[in-house]
């Protein structure tokens, strides 16, 4: 299926054609009437799978704590921080992150951490599927081969970059505005949105994402990710990114 630019905006979300995250809340929603978690007041997205559906790769306890404690804390803290700032009340999560430079400190850091954490996690849940794994297909597969020469080389480089992320952060496969794919790591809850990149897949490499199941062996956790990553969704993200950037 070929997406028009208008279709891409619908997939990527609202007026956020360059962000790659805007539709995440709606596509995660269990029903069409659910609130958009990327609009204020922020809320946890409804999931389309159960906490135990990724086992044995991602265990139930970690998934539940990750969602109900860690992600929920970002939502709570973001809403609390924004409560006293009516000038930001009409801003969605993407708009806030894109325009952090216009926000004075210390609010800027608070929003980077908590609104960024909400955005990243919302995208994270959408990157997973109980029927995931395997390899990408179609245009995304072609792009990966053009950029990295093989799928195995892509996975090797993705893992290497994720392993080298010191401390906490995220690992991404993104589309740059000029067209190429990029393997990219961000620290803490920093967002790729600030660099005008559209994410295709994301991997949370904070210890809370894997420590109960994999202890300190991040490498095993990264390997397990390939068994649950949703390549169909990543392919839709890629189509939307190409349309949003008017890439031939």
C-alpha positions in Angstrom: 0.0 0.0 0.0 1.3 3.4 -0.9 0.5 6.3 1.5 -0.3 9.8 0.4 1.1 12.6 2.5 -2.4 13.1 3.9 -2.6 9.4 4.8 0.8 9.7 6.5 -0.3 12.5 8.7 -3.2 10.4 9.8 -0.9 7.5 10.6 1.7 9.6 12.3 -0.9 11.7 14.0 -2.6 15.0 13.8 -0.3 17.9 13.0 2.8 15.9 13.9 3.9 14.8 10.5 7.5 15.0 11.4 7.3 13.2 14.7 6.3 9.6 14.0 4.5 9.2 17.4 1.2 11.0 17.2 -1.0 8.1 16.2 0.6 5.8 18.8 -2.0 6.5 21.5 -4.9 5.9 19.2 -3.5 2.7 17.6 -2.8 1.3 21.1 -6.3 2.1 22.3 -8.6 -0.8 22.9 -11.6 1.0 21.6 -12.2 4.1 19.4 -13.6 6.1 22.3 -10.4 6.0 24.3 -8.8 9.4 25.0 -5.6 10.3 23.1 -2.8 9.8 25.7 -0.6 12.2 23.9 -2.9 15.1 24.5 -3.3 16.8 27.9 -4.1 15.6 30.4 -1.8 12.8 29.6 -2.9 9.2 30.3 -1.6 5.7 29.9 -2.4 4.1 26.6 -4.6 1.0 26.6 -2.7 -2.0 25.5 -3.8 -4.5 22.8 -2.0 -7.4 24.6 -1.7 -8.8 28.1 1.3 -8.4 30.3 2.1 -12.1 30.0 1.7 -12.4 26.2 5.4 -11.7 25.5 6.7 -14.6 27.7 9.2 -16.1 27.9 11.0 -13.3 26.2 9.6 -10.4 28.3 8.2 -11.6 31.6 4.8 -10.7 33.0 6.1 -9.1 36.2 8.5 -6.8 34.4 5.9 -5.7 31.8 3.3 -5.0 34.5 5.7 -3.0 36.7 7.1 -1.2 33.7 3.6 -0.1 32.6 1.7 0.5 35.9 4.6 1.9 37.9 7.3 3.4 35.6 5.2 4.7 32.7 2.4 5.8 35.1 4.9 7.8 37.1 6.0 9.7 33.9 2.3 10.5 33.2 1.6 11.6 36.8 4.7 13.8 36.9 4.1 15.4 33.5 0.6 16.3 34.3 1.6 17.7 37.7 4.4 19.8 36.2 2.0 21.3 33.5 -0.8 22.0 35.9 0.5 25.5 36.8 1.3 26.5 33.2 -1.8 27.4 31.3 0.3 28.7 28.4 1.2 25.1 27.6 -2.3 23.6 28.2 -3.1 23.3 24.5 0.1 21.6 23.6 0.3 17.9 22.9 3.3 15.8 24.0 5.0 16.0 20.7 4.7 19.8 20.5 6.1 20.2 24.0 9.2 18.0 23.2 9.8 19.7 19.8 9.8 23.1 21.5 11.6 22.5 24.7 14.1 25.3 24.0 11.3 27.8 24.5 10.6 26.5 28.0 12.6 28.0 30.9 14.4 25.9 33.5 13.8 24.1 35.7 10.5 23.2 33.9 12.4 22.3 30.8 14.3 19.5 32.4 11.1 18.2 34.1 9.2 18.1 30.9 12.2 16.5 29.0 12.3 13.7 31.6 8.5 13.1 32.0 6.8 14.1 28.8 9.7 12.5 27.0 9.3 9.4 29.1 5.6 9.3 28.3 6.3 9.7 24.5 9.1 7.1 24.5 7.1 4.5 26.4 3.9 5.0 24.4 6.0 4.3 21.3 7.7 1.4 23.0 4.4 -0.5 23.7 3.5 -0.1 20.0 6.8 -1.6 19.0 5.9 -4.9 20.5 3.7 -7.8 19.5 2.9 -11.2 20.9 3.1 -12.3 17.3 6.2 -10.4 16.6 9.7 -11.4 15.6 11.0 -12.7 12.3 12.2 -10.1 9.7 10.8 -7.0 8.1 9.4 -7.2 4.6 8.6 -4.9 1.8 10.0 -1.4 1.5 11.4 -1.4 5.1 13.4 -4.6 4.4 14.7 -3.1 1.2 15.8 0.1 3.1 17.5 -2.0 5.8 19.4 -3.9 3.1 20.4 -0.8 1.3 21.7 0.9 4.5 23.2 -2.1 6.3 23.8 -4.7 3.6 22.0 -7.4 5.5 19.5 -7.9 8.2 22.1 -9.7 10.3 24.4 -6.7 10.0 21.6 -4.4 11.0 20.9 -6.4 14.1 24.6 -6.6 15.0 25.0 -2.8 14.7 21.8 -2.1 16.6 22.9 -4.4 19.4 26.3 -2.9 19.5 25.0 0.6 19.9 22.5 -0.4 22.5 25.2 -2.2 24.5 27.4 1.0 24.4 24.6 3.2 25.8 26.2 4.1 29.2 23.6 4.1 31.9 19.9 4.5 31.0 18.4 5.4 27.6 16.9 4.2 24.4 17.9 2.6 21.1 16.2 3.5 17.9 15.9 2.8 14.2 14.9 6.0 12.7 14.3 7.8 9.3 16.3 11.0 8.9 14.6 13.9 7.2 17.0 13.5 4.2 15.9 9.9 3.8 18.5 7.4 5.1 17.8 5.0 8.0 19.8 5.6 11.2 20.6 3.5 14.2 20.6 6.0 17.1 20.8 5.9 20.9 19.4 8.6 23.2 20.2 9.1 26.9 17.6 8.9 29.7 14.2 10.0 28.3 15.6 12.2 25.5 13.5 12.0 22.4 14.5 11.5 18.7 11.8 14.1 18.0 14.2 16.9 19.0 16.5 15.8 16.1 13.7 15.7 13.5 13.9 12.0 13.1 10.9 9.6 12.8 11.3 6.4 14.8 10.5 3.0 13.2 11.3 0.8 16.2 12.5 1.6 19.7 14.1 -0.4 22.5 14.1 0.7 26.2 17.5 0.0 27.7 16.7 1.3 31.1 17.4 -1.4 33.7 13.8 -1.4 34.8 12.9 -2.8 31.4 14.9 -6.0 31.8 16.5 -6.5 35.3 14.0 -8.9 36.8 14.3 -11.3 33.9 17.9 -10.7 32.6 19.6 -9.2 35.6 22.6 -7.3 34.4 22.9 -9.2 31.0 21.6 -6.5 28.7 22.8 -8.5 25.7 20.3 -11.3 26.3 17.5 -8.8 26.7 18.4 -7.2 23.3 18.4 -10.7 21.7 14.9 -11.3 23.2 13.6 -8.1 21.7 14.0 -9.6 18.2 11.4 -12.2 19.2 8.7 -9.7 20.0 9.4 -6.6 17.8 6.4 -5.8 15.6 7.9 -5.5 12.1 4.4 -5.0 10.6 4.0 -1.8 12.6 7.6 -0.7 11.8 6.7 -1.1 8.1 3.7 1.1 8.5 5.9 3.6 10.4 8.3 3.6 7.5 5.6 4.1 4.9 4.3 7.0 6.9 7.7 8.5 7.3 8.4 8.4 3.6 5.2 10.1 2.9 5.6 12.7 5.6 9.1 13.6 4.3 8.0 13.5 0.7 10.6 10.9 -0.1 10.4 9.3 -3.5 
